[in-house]
Structures are given as structure tokens and as C-alpha cells.
Amino acid sequence: MPAFDLAAIGAGLSFADALPALSEALDTSAAVVVSAPPGTGNTTWNL
């Protein structure tokens, strides 16, 4: 079983169509950046 079930996590979210590309990117990199236009329900974290 994968560490994260991206299909289950993203089901119904606006970026769900991008999950295959995200999964592919994570196969080749330890980190990826996901961005979305303002108003699409994304959350900004300020650390």
C-alpha cells in the first residue's frame, strides 16, 4: 500500500484531475509545488 492514497485524499477536490501528474512528479522527486488560482479553496500556510 502506498504511503499516501492520493486518489482517496483528493476525491472531490478541484485538483483531483491533476492527481496523476502529481503522483508521477512524486515518483521522481521528494517534493513538488502545487499552486491554484485565488478563490479555488486552497489554503496558505505562513511558517
Backbone as XML, in Angstrom:
<?xml version="1.0"?>
<chain id="A" units="angstrom">
  <residue number="1" name="MET">
    <atom name="N" x="0.846" y="-1.179" z="0.000"/>
    <atom name="CA" x="0.000" y="0.000" z="0.000"/>
    <atom name="C" x="0.893" y="1.245" z="0.000"/>
  </residue>
  <residue number="2" name="PRO">
    <atom name="N" x="0.588" y="2.225" z="-0.850"/>
    <atom name="CA" x="1.412" y="3.430" z="-0.872"/>
    <atom name="C" x="1.274" y="4.223" z="0.429"/>
  </residue>
  <residue number="3" name="ALA">
    <atom name="N" x="2.276" y="5.058" z="0.705"/>
    <atom name="CA" x="2.253" y="5.880" z="1.913"/>
    <atom name="C" x="1.034" y="6.788" z="1.931"/>
  </residue>
  <residue number="4" name="PHE">
    <atom name="N" x="0.675" y="7.322" z="0.770"/>
    <atom name="CA" x="-0.486" y="8.196" z="0.652"/>
    <atom name="C" x="-1.359" y="7.691" z="-0.489"/>
  </residue>
  <residue number="5" name="ASP">
    <atom name="N" x="-2.641" y="7.552" z="-0.252"/>
    <atom name="CA" x="-3.572" y="7.181" z="-1.307"/>
    <atom name="C" x="-4.086" y="8.486" z="-1.916"/>
  </residue>
  <residue number="6" name="LEU">
    <atom name="N" x="-3.354" y="9.009" z="-2.913"/>
    <atom name="CA" x="-3.686" y="10.316" z="-3.482"/>
    <atom name="C" x="-5.082" y="10.360" z="-4.085"/>
  </residue>
  <residue number="7" name="ALA">
    <atom name="N" x="-5.544" y="9.258" z="-4.635"/>
    <atom name="CA" x="-6.886" y="9.239" z="-5.224"/>
    <atom name="C" x="-7.946" y="9.433" z="-4.139"/>
  </residue>
  <residue number="8" name="ALA">
    <atom name="N" x="-7.756" y="8.798" z="-2.993"/>
    <atom name="CA" x="-8.728" y="8.931" z="-1.900"/>
    <atom name="C" x="-8.635" y="10.308" z="-1.260"/>
  </residue>
  <residue number="9" name="ILE">
    <atom name="N" x="-7.428" y="10.810" z="-1.080"/>
    <atom name="CA" x="-7.242" y="12.112" z="-0.451"/>
    <atom name="C" x="-7.849" y="13.215" z="-1.311"/>
  </residue>
  <residue number="10" name="GLY">
    <atom name="N" x="-7.678" y="13.136" z="-2.612"/>
    <atom name="CA" x="-8.107" y="14.213" z="-3.498"/>
    <atom name="C" x="-9.494" y="14.066" z="-4.085"/>
  </residue>
  <residue number="11" name="ALA">
    <atom name="N" x="-10.179" y="12.979" z="-3.796"/>
    <atom name="CA" x="-11.502" y="12.754" z="-4.387"/>
    <atom name="C" x="-12.431" y="13.920" z="-4.097"/>
  </residue>
  <residue number="12" name="GLY">
    <atom name="N" x="-13.023" y="14.468" z="-5.131"/>
    <atom name="CA" x="-13.977" y="15.553" z="-4.987"/>
    <atom name="C" x="-13.366" y="16.937" z="-4.891"/>
  </residue>
  <residue number="13" name="LEU">
    <atom name="N" x="-12.049" y="17.025" z="-4.810"/>
    <atom name="CA" x="-11.402" y="18.331" z="-4.734"/>
    <atom name="C" x="-11.135" y="18.872" z="-6.130"/>
  </residue>
  <residue number="14" name="SER">
    <atom name="N" x="-10.987" y="20.182" z="-6.217"/>
    <atom name="CA" x="-10.849" y="20.817" z="-7.523"/>
    <atom name="C" x="-9.606" y="20.367" z="-8.288"/>
  </residue>
  <residue number="15" name="PHE">
    <atom name="N" x="-8.578" y="19.927" z="-7.599"/>
    <atom name="CA" x="-7.365" y="19.495" z="-8.289"/>
    <atom name="C" x="-7.341" y="17.988" z="-8.561"/>
  </residue>
  <residue number="16" name="ALA">
    <atom name="N" x="-8.445" y="17.295" z="-8.343"/>
    <atom name="CA" x="-8.473" y="15.841" z="-8.495"/>
    <atom name="C" x="-8.006" y="15.393" z="-9.880"/>
  </residue>
  <residue number="17" name="ASP">
    <atom name="N" x="-8.291" y="16.185" z="-10.904"/>
    <atom name="CA" x="-7.851" y="15.818" z="-12.260"/>
    <atom name="C" x="-6.333" y="15.867" z="-12.400"/>
  </residue>
  <residue number="18" name="ALA">
    <atom name="N" x="-5.657" y="16.583" z="-11.504"/>
    <atom name="CA" x="-4.201" y="16.711" z="-11.564"/>
    <atom name="C" x="-3.484" y="15.614" z="-10.776"/>
  </residue>
  <residue number="19" name="LEU">
    <atom name="N" x="-4.225" y="14.746" z="-10.097"/>
    <atom name="CA" x="-3.590" y="13.729" z="-9.265"/>
    <atom name="C" x="-2.643" y="12.799" z="-10.023"/>
  </residue>
  <residue number="20" name="PRO">
    <atom name="N" x="-2.962" y="12.371" z="-11.246"/>
    <atom name="CA" x="-1.990" y="11.522" z="-11.948"/>
    <atom name="C" x="-0.647" y="12.231" z="-12.184"/>
  </residue>
  <residue number="21" name="ALA">
    <atom name="N" x="-0.685" y="13.500" z="-12.563"/>
    <atom name="CA" x="0.551" y="14.255" z="-12.773"/>
    <atom name="C" x="1.285" y="14.463" z="-11.451"/>
  </residue>
  <residue number="22" name="LEU">
    <atom name="N" x="0.543" y="14.711" z="-10.372"/>
    <atom name="CA" x="1.160" y="14.873" z="-9.056"/>
    <atom name="C" x="1.835" y="13.582" z="-8.616"/>
  </residue>
  <residue number="23" name="SER">
    <atom name="N" x="1.155" y="12.475" z="-8.784"/>
    <atom name="CA" x="1.725" y="11.185" z="-8.424"/>
    <atom name="C" x="2.996" y="10.897" z="-9.219"/>
  </residue>
  <residue number="24" name="GLU">
    <atom name="N" x="2.958" y="11.195" z="-10.515"/>
    <atom name="CA" x="4.143" y="10.995" z="-11.361"/>
    <atom name="C" x="5.302" y="11.874" z="-10.899"/>
  </residue>
  <residue number="25" name="ALA">
    <atom name="N" x="5.011" y="13.123" z="-10.559"/>
    <atom name="CA" x="6.058" y="14.031" z="-10.084"/>
    <atom name="C" x="6.673" y="13.524" z="-8.780"/>
  </residue>
  <residue number="26" name="LEU">
    <atom name="N" x="5.843" y="12.983" z="-7.886"/>
    <atom name="CA" x="6.355" y="12.469" z="-6.622"/>
    <atom name="C" x="7.148" y="11.179" z="-6.788"/>
  </residue>
  <residue number="27" name="ASP">
    <atom name="N" x="6.966" y="10.494" z="-7.906"/>
    <atom name="CA" x="7.778" y="9.307" z="-8.186"/>
    <atom name="C" x="9.220" y="9.672" z="-8.483"/>
  </residue>
  <residue number="28" name="THR">
    <atom name="N" x="9.447" y="10.897" z="-8.942"/>
    <atom name="CA" x="10.794" y="11.302" z="-9.353"/>
    <atom name="C" x="11.391" y="12.398" z="-8.487"/>
  </residue>
  <residue number="29" name="SER">
    <atom name="N" x="10.636" y="12.900" z="-7.502"/>
    <atom name="CA" x="11.122" y="13.983" z="-6.666"/>
    <atom name="C" x="10.575" y="13.827" z="-5.255"/>
  </residue>
  <residue number="30" name="ALA">
    <atom name="N" x="11.342" y="14.307" z="-4.281"/>
    <atom name="CA" x="10.899" y="14.232" z="-2.894"/>
    <atom name="C" x="9.910" y="15.333" z="-2.549"/>
  </residue>
  <residue number="31" name="ALA">
    <atom name="N" x="9.824" y="16.365" z="-3.386"/>
    <atom name="CA" x="8.921" y="17.485" z="-3.107"/>
    <atom name="C" x="8.394" y="18.049" z="-4.416"/>
  </residue>
  <residue number="32" name="VAL">
    <atom name="N" x="7.180" y="18.528" z="-4.379"/>
    <atom name="CA" x="6.585" y="19.204" z="-5.536"/>
    <atom name="C" x="5.840" y="20.434" z="-5.033"/>
  </residue>
  <residue number="33" name="VAL">
    <atom name="N" x="5.575" y="21.355" z="-5.928"/>
    <atom name="CA" x="4.812" y="22.551" z="-5.601"/>
    <atom name="C" x="3.487" y="22.481" z="-6.343"/>
  </residue>
  <residue number="34" name="VAL">
    <atom name="N" x="2.402" y="22.624" z="-5.607"/>
    <atom name="CA" x="1.065" y="22.650" z="-6.191"/>
    <atom name="C" x="0.525" y="24.052" z="-5.985"/>
  </residue>
  <residue number="35" name="SER">
    <atom name="N" x="0.081" y="24.668" z="-7.058"/>
    <atom name="CA" x="-0.466" y="26.017" z="-6.932"/>
    <atom name="C" x="-1.857" y="26.056" z="-7.534"/>
  </residue>
  <residue number="36" name="ALA">
    <atom name="N" x="-2.640" y="27.003" z="-7.081"/>
    <atom name="CA" x="-4.004" y="27.179" z="-7.576"/>
    <atom name="C" x="-4.325" y="28.665" z="-7.587"/>
  </residue>
  <residue number="37" name="PRO">
    <atom name="N" x="-5.173" y="29.081" z="-8.504"/>
    <atom name="CA" x="-5.530" y="30.493" z="-8.552"/>
    <atom name="C" x="-6.316" y="30.919" z="-7.305"/>
  </residue>
  <residue number="38" name="PRO">
    <atom name="N" x="-6.288" y="32.203" z="-6.969"/>
    <atom name="CA" x="-7.056" y="32.694" z="-5.821"/>
    <atom name="C" x="-8.535" y="32.329" z="-5.955"/>
  </residue>
  <residue number="39" name="GLY">
    <atom name="N" x="-9.129" y="31.987" z="-4.827"/>
    <atom name="CA" x="-10.553" y="31.679" z="-4.806"/>
    <atom name="C" x="-10.909" y="30.236" z="-5.093"/>
  </residue>
  <residue number="40" name="THR">
    <atom name="N" x="-9.916" y="29.373" z="-5.242"/>
    <atom name="CA" x="-10.204" y="27.973" z="-5.542"/>
    <atom name="C" x="-10.215" y="27.097" z="-4.307"/>
  </residue>
  <residue number="41" name="GLY">
    <atom name="N" x="-10.136" y="27.703" z="-3.145"/>
    <atom name="CA" x="-10.236" y="26.944" z="-1.912"/>
    <atom name="C" x="-8.909" y="26.440" z="-1.379"/>
  </residue>
  <residue number="42" name="ASN">
    <atom name="N" x="-7.812" y="26.890" z="-1.957"/>
    <atom name="CA" x="-6.521" y="26.474" z="-1.415"/>
    <atom name="C" x="-6.226" y="27.243" z="-0.125"/>
  </residue>
  <residue number="43" name="THR">
    <atom name="N" x="-5.378" y="26.671" z="0.702"/>
    <atom name="CA" x="-5.027" y="27.275" z="1.979"/>
    <atom name="C" x="-3.565" y="27.689" z="1.922"/>
  </residue>
  <residue number="44" name="THR">
    <atom name="N" x="-3.266" y="28.852" z="2.465"/>
    <atom name="CA" x="-1.900" y="29.340" z="2.534"/>
    <atom name="C" x="-1.378" y="29.150" z="3.953"/>
  </residue>
  <residue number="45" name="TRP">
    <atom name="N" x="-0.227" y="28.531" z="4.062"/>
    <atom name="CA" x="0.416" y="28.329" z="5.354"/>
    <atom name="C" x="1.556" y="29.315" z="5.482"/>
  </residue>
  <residue number="46" name="ASN">
    <atom name="N" x="1.576" y="30.086" z="6.532"/>
    <atom name="CA" x="2.674" y="31.004" z="6.819"/>
    <atom name="C" x="3.466" y="30.450" z="7.982"/>
  </residue>
  <residue number="47" name="LEU">
    <atom name="N" x="4.683" y="29.996" z="7.703"/>
    <atom name="CA" x="5.519" y="29.426" z="8.760"/>
    <atom name="C" x="6.570" y="30.426" z="9.181"/>
  </residue>
</chain>
